[in-house]
Amino acid sequence: MVHNDWNNSALNFWKKVDVDYAFMNDAENLYILFIFKNPKYLSSISMTGMTVWFCTEGKKKKDCGLKFIKKKISADDFISLLEKKGETVSEAQKNMIRANASYILYDYEMITEKAEFSSEDSEGKKFEVPLFRDRMQEKTVIYEFSIPLKKVVELATGIGAEPGKSLKVGFEWGGASKEMKKAAASRIGSQDSKATASRATGSATQERRVSSGSGGLTRMRRSLPKKYSFWVEVKLAQNQ
């Protein structure tokens, strides 16, 4: 859990995909609660992650955002990550870590016009980093995010906003990943090859049957997961 007190927060509702969401902030961070009440609208979020865009100019601009994604990593990758953070991992600790084959890593990348800034780039720096967690509660899937308000340096992972100010926040998830698009293109190529072979050896009736079954590019695109996005305006609370 990123924040332990959402009880007094007013939930907003996006009817199109049956999602509740809420915002809170203190002097340091913007906290976001995002609740999927219908799992079918998760789309391919497990592969694409959730991107949160923010703009302090009050516009729907994708100049700066954070892509949050949950990854499964091996025990050795987990050890390597700890060592990159500057931690000394003893052989005994490594053996304990390797007792599990894999671990879940909640990771992020900062997306800007100039560069992508990952969690690994932040190691050793003196500024806050974003956090997120997800969990299931009965029939809902809950995402929580914590994003620093301050931007210490140009590519730091902060929003660059102060308490009391307003900003636009955008959410984007789902759709087809590069791997899914590649697999779809491969299927189209395979189907086209079969249709060509059928035209060369079969009758006109067989050709129509193969052509009808292949679906084509448009049909393949429709089979890919749907992408969702929307924007809201957020008025940050004054620091108490």
C-alpha angles and dihedrals in degrees: 000000000000096000126020102204120059094134096106097039120110112236120224121207131219103197097193094072101016095248130153119202139174140182134214133168143185129187092289112032147029111225122203129194115196120181125190106202093180114046093205089075091060085085109176096333091134088065103031100034125209120292117204114198123195132189125183091195093073092247134117093248125152094208095120133017146142123240111207119196137167115225135187110225132183123252091252091051089051091052090048091051092052091050091050087057088059097256120143109230114196123213090251090054091047090053090051091049091048090056084085118057094215145008136206116246121196101208139171143195126203111226117205137154089258107039150340113255115200133193089256090060090057097060113121094011121127100235139087120268128213120261135197140174136181132203142166121243115184104304097343132088114217127202123189127190135188115195123181114242096207123076105205095182133010096268097033114126097249128114096232094232134123130218111275094032129109130235141170117247122195130193123204130174144144129032125113123319121218090261093052092049090049091051090049091051089050091053091050091051091050092049092048090052091052091048091051091050090049092052090052096051109019140068127266089258091054090046092055090048093052092044091051092049096048094067096200132228096309093053091047092052090052090054092059119096116274121252120225132196140159140164133223135182116241126199108202115223119242113257110264 
